[in-house]
Amino acid sequence: MSESYDFDRPDVVVPGTQGEPGQRTFFLQAIDQERICSFKIEKQQVAALCEYLEGILADLPERADFEPAVLPCALEPLGFLWSVGRLAVAYEDAADRIVIVADEVLEIDPDTLDPDLDLDDPDALASLGLDPSSARISLSRAQVAAFITVGNDLVRSGRAQCRLCGRPIDPEGHACPRMN
């Protein structure tokens, strides 16, 4: 049974991490009054989302009253509601808000599926008895700017990259394939 979450005017929307670099779990957290929802997300999704949101902000006409928000760090999640699969972003001109829609990734055994089935079609998913959960999060420009700053900082704060092969260097060392 799917469950949808709608954050029309959330107090906080922030990416966060748990764990040490190399073993971190990334998450997207939305806080609205007494409700705190945390969704597991991949590091690459955070990086791509931040890059896309930067482009949207750059394309919007400037506003004289725009001041970036200062976001607190994410709260330690008690658990994740589900893992994010697909992300979509839209701009609502009338409200001057940027909307992120996160859909749950579904664990499906590919051996049990018709190869012609379109898994992007909600009717096809419903025919299998699958109904992914979703979260709709509406952000102000200030919240988006702060989200980008926090997200980019989190992505960059991971393990150092080997200057020869580009792979991450673990705390216990790195066996660079270019050194063979």
C-alpha angles and dihedrals in degrees: 000000000000125000123201126206123203120194104183096169107004121189093221135010114178141152117235144174139221124204137017125312108281090027100049125133113211122213142179114226129195121188123192118171103301097349120096118181124182123190124190112240135174123252090238090054091054091049094047093045092051091048092049093046090051089056092050093050091048091052096049119093112257120259124210092218096053115125120165114243122235109232124206118229115274116271118247103268118234088210141323122267090211143318119276117240112166124025125197129184129199137170120229104207097190093054095031089229133135114224125207117195116195119191125200116252110236122219104226127171103232092205090067096051134092104247090224093056113117106222090192090064112092090206090055090051091047090052087060091049091252122135113171119213120239141195124210113198122184115200135188119232089255092054091048092051091050091045090054092051094049094042094049091047091052093049093048094046094070127103119318116262122240107247091217104047103011094233121132118269113230121219090249093052142273132264100210112205090212091063093066 
